[in-house]
Each structure stands twice: as structure tokens, then as C-alpha cells.
Amino acid sequence: MKKYFSALLIILLSSFTTAPRIVWLDELDLSNIDQSAGKAIANQSMWKTPLSIAGEKFDRGVGTHAASVFRIKLDGKTISFKASAGIDDSAPEHELKQASAEFIILGDGKIIWRSGIMHAGEKAKQIDISTKGIKSLILHVDHAGDGITGDRTNWVNARFEVKGVDPVSVKKEREQEYILTPAVAKQPMINAPYIYGARPGNPFLFTVPISGERPLKITATNLPEGLSIDSNTGIITGKAINPGTYTVHISAKNQYGETSKDLTLEIGEKISLTPPMGWNSWNVFGADIDDKKIRRMADRMVELGLVNYGYAYINIDDGWQGARGGKYNAIMPNDKFPDMKGLVDYVHSKGLKIGIYSSPWVQTFAGYIGSSADTRDGKVINSSRRYGEFSFAKQDVKQWAEWGFDYIKYDWVTNDIAHTAELSYLLRQSGRDILYSISNAAPFELAEDWSNLTNAWRTTGDIYDSWCSMTTIGFLQDKWQPFAKPGSWNDPDMLIVGKVGWGKNIHPTHLSPDEQYTHITLWSILAAPLLIGCDLEQMDDFTMNLLSNREVIAINQDIAGIQGSRVYADNNKEIEVWSKPLKDGSIAVGLFNLSDNKQNISISWDQLNIQGKQKIRNLWEQKDKGIYINKYQSDVPSHGVLFIKIAPVK
């Protein structure tokens, strides 16, 4: 009898210790959630308001934002996941009208639940799924393909029924860095861009991008009257006197060889005939910038040889502004920039151009004064105005031109036609070729106006170094495609490779190596501005090779100036295929794998409206892959890309 009761006690104790328990989703480490905007928060919306879906309040849950990915490691013994999902009520009314998202749950790589597309105001959908045997659970929120405006999303009352080890949030495993771009050849190679636009009578500055061992001997024949070239650096300066199209023959020679290439100079009304390339201070330094940092970045641009691949601008972002003053009553620099004219001249002496930042608001995003602000004794005296009630843009443009700036980033939300047109006119009258870029989130319904009034316009909010941010922005650019053209470019924001930090904590980008190849490939297909956002003094070999592949850059800088577009996307949002027609009749194609697993992706000639034998070249490897008929296919790594050029066999 005693043995019987002992055995019964053991059974009861065993049953008690293995009874299921509840682990709430909001108890997991939410810092591992990758999302396109903001940060996920426990028991609040991402805007720190109570969780609310269609008017119903919830005490527990996770507030996030489409697109987002939450990876959770299970031990195979977790019993179930129960929750409700829906769009949070916290967005402004005009944003809620546009809000839509789809909630998708994947177990071990397979979709096991999806909500269908939901809209703001819809009641939360109930989730009750078995997780037995599953070891990897992904909670994914998709933006439903219409942008992310108002897409604040919630997983509420979300909990696991657990019998084994507690669920753990994890990041996607990061692969080792690997370099695809071949080593730089010692012999000279003339790189893109192969066309450049300038206005007659304005100061001219263009450095012919030439890689290879120095010293070089560089010559140019048929330069427009008024221009000359430095035979050692390839820097062309002067003032072109007569308008026209000039085919300039460039030759470059060193001890290892000689090469030549034609450069087209369009002297007329248009500038920025290819997407601008350079560096901007914001993604690494934020507003913590000064004269010395800008000079050091200019030095490094040349020392690293990035100038040899077409990178031409060193752009000062928000944080340089002081009070109004000087002979124009323009915005003067603060103490961090003691000699703005001297800084501009220094950057120009390197063969580089230089940009500046402002806003038509009274105050910029970083808290400095804008073109609607007047000051007295160093203080803003019209702080009650937002923007537009009075403009000092005329004074500011005169000052920028006198300092010698070549680029202006004009930054505000929401952009309006009146102030865009005002600055466009003033810049054209300034006596300098100043590239005009507006930021950020230009309204799509005015896309044709941005295309006619500016050289580049931000199509989106700020980018951050996350997979969801980069892919959400990049793969939503298709609708803007008709408005890009030589002189006017859609701008999906700056590059987030290398070491970034926004002035707070400089760190290696959170994008994995494969994701960085995807980023640069997609921006090249999009004919997007290539503005480096990392610390050039902390440049590593991987990032340098990523930014200096001459064949990838040539796709971005193609003379035809056509933005690429989507060819195919699968229903599960795991594969994207994009193409870009090129001036020489070939096509650049990106095969993108957005899934967590390696995939075999193909492209058929029918999809590209081509036929017959086609030569395939891998652009990152700069290597011919052979001649193919009807289609091409290849394995593509998770979150990676295959970037190819397809050309007809003659």
C-alpha cells in the first residue's frame, strides 16, 4: 500500500510540474523586432498610447508598425499561440483613412495563419493556432502594398501556452561578410557617369571618375570653350561659354596601361543628368557636425578613391545654422562653422562639390532656424509661424551662392508647390548650378510637379538601418517610376551601409551583408541618388567594395536615366524581380529573395519582352555567366540578390 501511494504521489507531482503555463508576448525582448518605423512597445501602441482597435481597449499586447517581423524561437513543445490582431486607433484621422495591413504567422517557414488585408476601424481578428512541433515562429505584419501611412498595428492579448522551454525572441542569424567585387585593376579605367549637364556662364566643376594606380596622365579633347582639365587629377573647371552638346574624348594613361572613353557634356538648362552621388552627414553625425568633420570627410572621399567612382558631393545636413545676419540678412553659420566660405573652397579644391541644408519652416527638424524665421539678438522673433507667412529664401539663396554651394536639401513636411517653386526660381537665378533636392515624404499626387520643379524629391520618410525599413521603402517605389528622368530623380533616401548612428551611437549597420547587397542593387535599379551615410573614417573593406563596384554604379548612372520597375512578385511576398532598361539595349535585372530561406529564382525572356540568345553577366562579380535561351535561373541567398545584365547575342 505504501508503494502504491508513493507511485501515485510521483505521478501527481509529475503531472503538476508539467502543467501548461502562460507566457505573454509582451514579456519577450521586443528590441529584436525589425520594423519599418519606430520601435515596438509592450502594452502600448508604438506612439505610447493605450492599445485600441476599433474602439476596444486592451491591457496587454505589443504595439508595432507595418512592415514588421518578430522572430520567436520555440522548443517544439509549446502548445499554442492565442492573440487578436488589428490596426491601432491612434493615428490621425487622415492617416487612418489610408491605413491597411495584413498579419501573417509563419511556423518553420510555412504560413500557418493570415488575417487577410485589414483596415483601420475593423474589429480585431482572433488567433488560436497550434504550435506543437514548431521551433521557429514568425509574426509578420505586411503593409499591404499601399505604403505605411497610419499602419500602427497591434498583437493584443497575445500569449503562448507553454509546456517546455519558454519562447525566446531572436534576430535573424547574420552571415559572414563576403566580397563579390573584384580587386581594383592597376591599369586606368574611366567610370560612370559618362554624361554631365551644366549651364553656360556658371562655374563648372566636374572630376572625371578614373580608377587605377596613380600617377595618371589625363587628356581631354573637344572641351567646350572656357573649360580646361587638370592632367593629373582629371578635374575640369572654368565656365562653358556656349550652349550645346559636346562629345569630349577622355584618355587616361599610367605605367600599367592606357584607356579612353567619350564623355558627353550637355551645356544648357538641365543639370543632374544622372542621379547625384556623394556623402551626407545626417545618417552618421545627425546634427553633431562641424567644420573639421566635413573637411575630414572630403579628405577621406579622395583618399579612399570614392571620387574615382563618381561620388561628387559632400553635403552638410541640419545643424550648421546660427542667427540671421551678414550683408543679405541670411542665415549665418553657428560657432561650429567659423569660415563657411573657406570650407566650401577647401572641398572644391579636392575636386568635390558641397551641399547645404535648410527648410522653409521657421524651425528645422533639429531645432535650427529655417527660411521663414527672422532673428534678433540670436533669438527667433516670429516663432508663432510655422512656415510660409514670410520667406527669407531670396536672402538665403544669395548667401549660399556667394559661399559657393552646389547642392541644397530643402526639408519639410508637407511639401507644397508654392515654396518649392519659389526656391526653384531663386536657385535658377543664383548664378550657380545648385542641385535642388526636397525632403521628405513628398506627396505622390504632386509627383509631376516635383519632377518639373526639382532635381530630386524624397518619396518617403526617413530610412533606418533595418531590413523592414529598407525593403518597405525600396519595393514601394514602383508607382513613382514614370516621373523619374534625366535631371529629376525619385529619392528613396540615403544609403544605410557601413557605420551609421544619427549622431548618437555610431555602430555597424544592422543590415546583414546579404541585405546590404540587396540595398545597393535595388537603389541602382531605381536610379536613386547614391548618398553615402556612413563615417568615411571608419570605412572597412566590405563597405568600400560594396560602394565601388564600377559595373553596379554604371547601372545607376546609365545615360538613358530610366528608373527600373517591378517585373514579378509572388503572392507570399518572398520573391521580387525588377528590371531596368539601359541605353545600350541591354537590361539590368535584380532577382531578390525576401524570404528566410535560400530560393531558386528564375526570369524568363517573355517576362522581359525579349527573345533569342542572351548573354548573362553577373554585375557584382563582374563575370560573364554564359549564353542562355528562354530564361535564366539561380539560387539566391536569404535576404539576398542576384544582379545580372542581360544583353542580346549579336
C-alpha positions in Angstrom: 0.0 0.0 0.0 2.9 2.4 0.9 4.5 1.7 -2.5 1.1 2.4 -4.2 0.7 5.8 -2.6 4.4 6.7 -3.3 3.9 5.9 -7.0 0.6 7.9 -7.1 2.4 10.9 -5.5 5.1 10.8 -8.1 2.5 10.7 -10.9 0.7 13.6 -9.3 3.8 15.7 -8.8 4.9 14.9 -12.4 1.6 16.0 -13.7 1.7 19.2 -11.7 5.3 20.2 -12.8 4.5 19.7 -16.5 1.1 21.5 -16.5 0.9 24.2 -19.2 1.7 27.7 -18.3 1.1 31.1 -20.0 4.0 33.2 -21.4 2.8 36.6 -22.7 4.2 38.0 -25.9 4.8 41.4 -24.3 7.2 39.7 -21.8 9.6 38.8 -24.6 12.6 41.0 -25.7 10.9 43.4 -28.1 14.2 45.0 -29.2 14.6 42.2 -31.6 11.5 43.2 -33.6 12.5 44.6 -37.0 10.0 47.2 -38.3 9.9 50.0 -40.9 9.2 52.8 -38.5 9.5 53.5 -34.8 10.1 50.9 -32.1 7.8 48.2 -30.8 6.4 48.8 -27.3 4.8 46.5 -24.6 1.2 47.1 -23.6 1.0 50.4 -25.6 0.8 51.4 -29.2 4.1 52.4 -30.8 3.0 56.0 -30.1 2.8 55.3 -26.4 -1.0 55.4 -26.3 -3.3 52.7 -24.8 -3.8 49.7 -27.2 -7.0 50.3 -29.0 -8.6 48.5 -32.0 -11.9 49.7 -33.4 -12.6 51.5 -30.1 -11.9 48.4 -28.0 -9.2 48.9 -25.4 -6.7 46.2 -24.4 -4.4 46.0 -21.4 -1.8 43.6 -22.8 -0.1 43.3 -26.2 2.6 44.6 -28.4 2.3 47.8 -30.5 4.3 47.7 -33.7 4.2 49.1 -37.2 3.9 47.6 -40.7 6.1 46.3 -42.0 7.4 44.3 -39.1 9.0 40.9 -38.3 9.1 39.3 -34.9 11.1 36.1 -34.8 10.4 33.7 -31.9 12.4 30.6 -31.0 10.3 27.7 -29.7 11.4 24.2 -28.5 8.7 22.2 -30.3 6.8 21.6 -27.1 4.9 24.9 -27.0 1.2 24.0 -27.3 -0.5 27.1 -28.8 -0.4 30.8 -29.6 -3.5 32.8 -29.0 -4.0 36.5 -29.7 -6.0 39.1 -31.5 -4.6 41.4 -34.2 -5.7 44.7 -35.8 -4.8 48.3 -36.6 -4.4 50.7 -33.7 -6.8 53.7 -33.5 -4.0 56.2 -32.5 -3.1 57.6 -35.9 -4.5 60.9 -37.0 -7.9 60.7 -38.8 -6.4 61.5 -42.3 -3.8 58.7 -41.8 -6.4 56.2 -40.6 -8.2 56.5 -43.9 -5.1 55.1 -45.6 -4.2 52.5 -43.0 -4.1 48.9 -44.1 -2.1 45.9 -43.1 -2.0 42.1 -43.2 -1.0 39.9 -40.2 0.8 36.7 -41.2 2.2 34.0 -38.9 4.8 31.5 -40.2 5.7 28.3 -38.5 9.1 26.8 -39.5 8.9 28.8 -42.7 5.4 27.9 -43.7 2.3 30.2 -43.5 0.0 28.8 -40.8 -2.3 31.8 -40.3 -3.0 35.1 -42.1 -5.6 37.8 -41.5 -6.2 39.0 -45.0 -5.9 42.7 -45.5 -7.3 44.7 -42.6 -8.2 48.4 -42.4 -8.5 50.9 -39.6 -11.8 50.6 -37.8 -12.1 46.8 -38.3 -12.5 44.7 -35.2 -9.5 42.7 -34.1 -9.3 39.2 -35.6 -8.9 36.2 -33.3 -5.9 33.9 -33.5 -5.8 30.4 -32.0 -3.2 28.2 -33.6 -1.4 25.0 -32.5 2.4 25.4 -32.2 3.1 21.8 -31.4 6.3 20.7 -33.1 7.2 24.2 -34.3 10.6 25.6 -33.5 10.6 28.8 -35.4 7.6 31.2 -35.3 7.5 34.5 -37.2 4.9 37.2 -36.5 4.9 39.3 -39.7 2.9 42.4 -40.4 2.8 43.4 -44.1 2.0 46.9 -45.3 -0.4 45.5 -48.0 1.4 47.3 -50.8 -0.1 50.7 -50.4 2.5 52.4 -48.2 2.8 52.6 -44.4 0.7 55.7 -43.6 -1.3 55.1 -40.5 -0.2 51.4 -40.3 0.2 51.2 -36.5 -0.6 47.6 -35.7 -1.2 45.6 -32.6 -0.9 42.0 -31.4 -3.1 42.1 -28.3 -3.9 39.5 -25.6 -1.1 37.6 -27.2 0.2 34.6 -25.2 1.8 31.2 -25.6 0.6 28.1 -23.8 3.9 26.5 -22.9 4.8 23.1 -21.6 8.6 23.1 -22.2 11.1 25.9 -22.5 9.8 29.5 -22.6 9.7 31.1 -26.1 12.6 33.5 -26.8 12.7 36.4 -29.3 15.7 36.2 -31.6 17.2 38.1 -34.5 17.8 36.6 -37.9 21.2 34.9 -38.0 23.7 37.1 -39.6 26.0 35.6 -42.3 29.7 36.4 -42.5 30.8 39.3 -44.7 31.9 38.3 -48.2 33.3 40.4 -51.0 32.0 39.9 -54.6 33.6 42.9 -56.3 36.9 42.0 -57.9 40.1 43.9 -56.7 40.6 47.3 -58.4 42.7 47.0 -61.6 46.0 48.8 -61.6 45.5 50.0 -65.2 43.3 53.1 -65.6 39.5 52.6 -66.1 37.2 55.5 -66.8 34.0 55.1 -64.8 30.4 56.5 -64.9 28.9 59.0 -65.2 29.5 59.4 -68.9 27.2 62.4 -69.2 27.2 65.7 -67.3 25.0 68.7 -67.5 25.9 72.3 -66.8 24.6 75.8 -67.6 26.6 78.2 -69.7 28.3 81.0 -67.8 28.1 79.3 -64.4 31.1 78.0 -62.5 31.9 74.4 -63.8 33.4 71.6 -61.7 33.5 68.0 -62.7 36.0 65.3 -61.8 36.3 62.6 -64.4 36.0 59.4 -62.4 39.1 57.3 -63.2 40.3 54.3 -61.1 43.7 52.8 -61.3 47.2 53.4 -59.9 48.4 56.9 -59.6 50.1 58.9 -61.1 47.9 59.3 -64.2 48.2 61.4 -67.3 44.8 62.6 -68.3 43.8 64.4 -71.5 40.5 65.7 -72.9 39.8 66.8 -76.5 36.9 68.9 -77.7 36.2 70.5 -74.4 33.7 73.4 -74.6 35.3 76.8 -74.8 36.0 78.2 -71.4 36.8 74.8 -69.8 40.1 73.1 -69.0 41.2 69.9 -67.4 44.0 69.2 -64.9 46.1 66.5 -66.5 47.0 64.9 -63.1 43.6 64.9 -61.3 41.1 64.9 -64.2 39.3 67.9 -62.6 37.5 70.0 -65.3 36.9 73.6 -64.3 36.0 77.0 -65.8 32.9 78.4 -67.3 31.4 77.0 -70.5 30.6 79.9 -72.8 28.3 78.4 -75.5 25.4 76.1 -75.1 25.5 72.8 -76.9 26.2 69.1 -76.8 29.9 68.3 -76.7 31.5 64.8 -77.1 34.7 65.1 -75.1 37.3 62.3 -75.7 39.0 61.4 -72.4 42.2 59.5 -72.3 44.0 58.2 -69.2 47.4 56.6 -69.0 49.7 55.2 -66.3 52.6 52.7 -66.2 50.2 49.8 -66.4 48.2 50.8 -69.5 46.0 53.3 -71.2 42.3 53.7 -71.8 39.8 56.2 -73.4 36.1 57.0 -73.2 33.8 59.6 -74.6 32.2 62.0 -72.1 29.1 63.9 -73.2 28.8 67.4 -71.8 25.4 69.0 -72.2 25.7 72.8 -71.8 22.2 74.1 -71.5 19.4 74.3 -69.0 19.5 70.8 -67.4 21.8 69.7 -64.6 21.9 66.4 -62.6 21.5 64.3 -65.8 22.3 61.2 -63.7 21.4 60.6 -60.1 23.6 62.6 -57.7 26.3 60.6 -55.9 28.2 61.6 -52.8 28.0 61.7 -49.0 25.6 63.3 -46.5 26.3 64.0 -42.8 22.9 63.1 -41.2 22.9 59.3 -41.0 26.1 59.2 -39.1 26.5 62.5 -37.3 22.9 63.8 -37.1 23.1 67.5 -36.1 26.5 66.9 -34.4 28.5 68.3 -37.3 31.3 70.9 -37.6 33.8 72.3 -40.0 36.5 69.8 -39.1 34.3 66.7 -39.6 33.2 68.0 -43.1 36.8 68.6 -44.1 37.8 65.1 -42.9 35.0 63.5 -44.9 36.1 65.4 -48.0 39.7 64.2 -47.4 38.6 60.6 -47.0 36.4 60.7 -50.1 39.5 61.4 -52.1 41.9 59.2 -50.1 39.6 56.2 -50.3 39.2 56.7 -54.1 35.4 57.1 -54.0 35.8 60.2 -56.1 37.2 57.8 -58.8 33.7 56.1 -59.0 31.6 59.2 -59.4 30.9 60.2 -55.8 31.0 64.0 -56.1 29.1 65.7 -53.3 30.0 66.4 -49.6 26.7 67.5 -48.1 26.2 69.3 -44.8 22.8 68.4 -43.3 20.9 70.0 -40.4 22.9 71.6 -37.6 25.1 74.3 -39.2 22.7 77.2 -38.8 23.1 80.2 -36.5 21.2 83.5 -36.5 20.5 85.8 -39.4 23.0 88.4 -40.4 25.6 89.4 -42.9 25.0 91.6 -45.9 21.9 89.7 -47.1 20.4 89.1 -43.6 20.7 85.4 -44.4 21.1 82.5 -42.1 24.7 82.7 -40.8 26.7 79.6 -39.6 26.9 78.9 -35.9 30.2 78.6 -34.0 30.8 75.1 -35.3 31.5 76.6 -38.8 33.8 79.6 -38.3 34.6 80.1 -42.0 31.9 78.7 -44.3 33.5 80.2 -47.5 36.8 78.7 -46.5 35.2 75.3 -46.0 33.5 75.5 -49.4 36.7 76.4 -51.1 38.5 73.6 -49.4 36.0 71.0 -50.6 36.1 72.4 -54.1 39.9 72.2 -54.1 39.5 68.4 -53.8 37.5 68.3 -57.0 34.3 67.7 -54.9 31.1 69.7 -54.8 29.5 70.7 -51.5 25.9 70.9 -50.3 23.9 72.6 -47.6 20.6 72.1 -45.8 17.7 74.4 -44.9 13.9 74.5 -44.5 11.0 76.8 -45.4 9.8 76.3 -41.8 10.5 78.7 -39.0 12.4 75.8 -37.4 14.2 72.8 -38.8 13.7 69.2 -37.6 16.8 69.5 -35.5 15.7 72.8 -33.9 17.7 75.3 -36.0 16.2 78.3 -37.9 14.7 78.0 -41.4 13.8 80.3 -44.2 10.6 81.6 -42.5 12.5 82.6 -39.4 13.7 86.1 -38.5 16.1 86.6 -35.6 17.1 89.4 -33.2 20.0 89.1 -30.8 20.3 85.5 -31.9 16.7 84.6 -31.0 13.8 83.7 -33.3 11.3 86.5 -33.1 8.5 85.0 -35.1 8.2 81.6 -33.5 4.4 81.6 -33.8 4.7 81.0 -37.5 5.2 77.5 -38.9 6.3 78.4 -42.4 5.2 80.4 -45.4 3.9 83.6 -43.8 7.1 85.3 -44.7 10.1 83.9 -46.6 13.7 84.8 -46.4 14.6 82.3 -49.1 15.8 85.0 -51.5 18.4 86.2 -48.9 19.4 82.7 -48.1 20.0 81.7 -51.8 22.1 84.8 -52.4 24.3 83.7 -49.4 24.6 80.1 -50.5 25.6 81.2 -54.0 28.2 83.6 -52.6 29.7 80.9 -50.4 29.8 78.6 -53.5 27.4 75.8 -52.6 26.4 73.3 -55.3 23.5 71.4 -53.6 20.6 72.3 -51.4 18.5 69.9 -49.4 15.2 71.7 -48.5 13.4 69.8 -45.8 9.9 69.9 -44.6 6.5 68.1 -44.3 4.2 68.5 -46.0 5.9 69.9 -49.1 3.9 72.5 -51.0 4.1 73.7 -54.6 4.4 77.4 -53.7 7.6 77.2 -51.6 9.1 74.5 -53.9 8.6 76.8 -56.9 9.9 79.8 -55.1 13.2 78.1 -54.3 13.4 76.6 -57.8 13.2 80.0 -59.4 15.7 81.6 -57.0 18.2 78.8 -57.5 18.0 79.2 -61.3 18.7 82.9 -60.9 21.6 82.4 -58.5 24.5 82.2 -61.0 25.5 78.7 -59.8 24.4 75.2 -60.8 22.8 74.3 -57.4 21.2 70.9 -57.4 17.8 71.2 -55.7 16.6 68.3 -53.5 13.4 68.4 -51.4 12.8 66.3 -48.3 10.9 64.5 -47.1 7.8 62.4 -48.0 6.7 64.5 -51.0 3.0 63.8 -51.7 2.6 61.4 -54.6 -0.4 63.2 -56.1 2.0 66.1 -56.9 4.7 63.9 -58.4 4.6 65.6 -61.8 5.2 69.0 -60.1 8.2 67.7 -58.1 9.6 66.3 -61.4 9.3 69.7 -63.1 10.5 71.8 -60.2 13.3 69.9 -58.5 16.3 67.7 -59.3 15.3 65.1 -56.6 12.4 64.6 -54.2 12.1 62.3 -51.2 9.4 59.8 -51.8 9.4 58.6 -48.3 10.0 59.3 -44.6 13.5 58.7 -43.1 15.2 55.4 -43.7 16.8 53.5 -40.8 19.3 50.6 -40.9 16.8 47.8 -40.7 15.6 45.2 -43.2 12.0 46.3 -42.9 12.7 50.0 -43.3 14.9 49.4 -46.3 12.7 46.9 -48.1 9.5 48.8 -47.3 10.9 51.9 -48.8 12.7 50.3 -51.8 10.0 48.0 -53.0 7.3 50.7 -52.8 9.0 52.9 -55.4 7.3 51.4 -58.4 4.4 53.9 -58.6 6.9 56.8 -58.8 8.7 55.3 -61.8 7.0 57.4 -64.6 8.2 60.6 -63.0 12.0 59.9 -63.0 14.0 61.3 -65.9 17.5 62.9 -66.5 17.6 66.0 -64.3 14.8 64.8 -62.0 15.1 61.8 -59.7 12.9 59.9 -57.2 14.8 59.8 -53.9 14.1 56.8 -51.5 16.6 58.3 -49.0 20.3 57.9 -48.2 22.3 54.7 -48.0 22.5 52.8 -44.7 25.6 50.7 -45.2 28.9 51.0 -43.2 28.9 52.6 -39.8 25.9 54.8 -39.0 24.5 56.3 -35.9 22.5 59.6 -36.4 24.8 61.4 -34.0 24.1 59.1 -31.0 25.8 55.7 -31.2 27.9 55.0 -34.3 27.6 51.3 -35.0 27.9 48.9 -37.9 24.7 48.9 -39.9 22.1 46.4 -38.7 21.7 45.2 -42.3 23.4 41.9 -42.9 25.9 41.5 -45.8 23.2 40.0 -48.0 20.8 42.7 -47.1 23.4 45.4 -48.0 23.9 43.8 -51.4 20.1 44.0 -51.8 20.1 47.6 -50.7 22.7 48.8 -53.2 21.3 46.7 -56.0 17.8 48.0 -55.5 18.9 51.6 -55.3 20.9 51.2 -58.5 17.9 49.7 -60.4 15.8 52.6 -59.0 18.2 55.2 -60.5 18.1 56.6 -57.0 20.6 59.2 -55.6 23.6 57.3 -54.1 24.4 59.4 -51.0 26.6 57.5 -48.6 25.5 57.9 -44.9 28.4 56.3 -43.0 31.6 57.5 -41.3 34.2 57.5 -44.1 36.9 57.5 -41.5 35.7 54.1 -40.3 35.3 52.6 -43.8 36.0 48.8 -43.9 36.9 46.7 -46.9 33.5 45.2 -47.2 31.7 48.6 -47.4 34.3 50.1 -49.7 33.9 47.2 -52.1 30.1 47.5 -51.8 30.3 51.2 -52.8 32.9 51.0 -55.6 31.7 48.3 -58.0 32.0 50.2 -61.3 29.5 47.9 -63.1 26.8 48.3 -60.4 27.3 52.1 -60.4 27.1 52.2 -64.2 23.5 50.8 -63.9 22.5 53.5 -61.5 24.3 56.2 -63.7 23.0 54.9 -67.1 22.7 57.7 -69.6 19.1 56.7 -70.5 18.0 57.7 -67.0 15.2 55.2 -66.7 14.1 54.1 -63.3 13.6 50.4 -63.1 10.3 48.7 -62.2 8.8 45.5 -60.9 8.6 42.6 -63.3 7.2 40.0 -60.9 6.3 39.5 -57.2 5.0 36.3 -55.8 1.8 36.1 -53.6 3.7 35.2 -50.5 5.9 38.3 -50.8 9.1 36.3 -50.8 10.4 37.0 -54.3 10.7 40.2 -56.2 12.1 40.6 -59.7 12.9 44.1 -61.0 14.4 45.3 -64.3 15.9 48.4 -65.7 16.4 49.1 -69.5 19.8 50.5 -70.4 21.0 52.9 -73.1 23.0 50.2 -74.9 19.9 48.0 -75.4 20.7 45.6 -72.5 18.6 45.1 -69.4 19.7 45.1 -65.7 17.7 42.6 -63.6 17.6 42.0 -59.9 16.4 38.7 -58.5 15.5 39.4 -54.9 14.9 36.8 -52.2 12.9 38.3 -49.3 12.4 35.0 -47.5 14.3 33.5 -44.6 15.5 30.6 -46.8 17.6 30.2 -49.9 15.5 30.2 -53.0 15.9 29.3 -56.7 14.6 32.3 -58.7 14.2 32.4 -62.5 13.5 35.1 -65.0 12.0 34.3 -68.4 12.6 36.2 -71.6 8.8 36.5 -72.0 8.7 38.5 -68.8 11.2 40.9 -70.2 9.8 41.1 -73.7 13.0 39.8 -75.3 13.8 36.6 -77.2 16.6 34.6 -78.6 20.1 34.0 -77.3 21.1 36.3 -74.4 24.4 36.8 -72.7 24.2 36.9 -68.9 26.7 38.9 -66.8 26.9 38.9 -63.0 27.4 42.5 -62.1 28.6 42.1 -58.6 31.2 39.5 -59.6 31.9 41.3 -62.9 31.8 37.9 -64.6 30.1 36.5 -67.7 27.9 33.5 -66.8 27.3 32.3 -70.4 24.7 32.4 -73.1 21.1 31.3 -72.3 17.9 30.8 -74.3 14.4 31.5 -72.9 15.2 32.0 -69.3 17.9 32.2 -66.6 17.7 30.9 -63.0 19.9 30.7 -60.0 19.9 30.1 -56.2 19.7 33.3 -54.3 20.5 33.5 -50.5 18.0 34.6 -47.9 17.5 38.4 -48.0 20.0 38.4 -50.8 20.0 39.3 -54.5 21.4 38.2 -57.9 22.2 41.2 -60.0 22.6 40.4 -63.7 22.9 42.2 -67.0 21.1 40.6 -70.0 22.3 41.5 -73.5 21.3 40.1 -76.8 23.9 38.0 -78.6 24.6 39.6 -82.0 
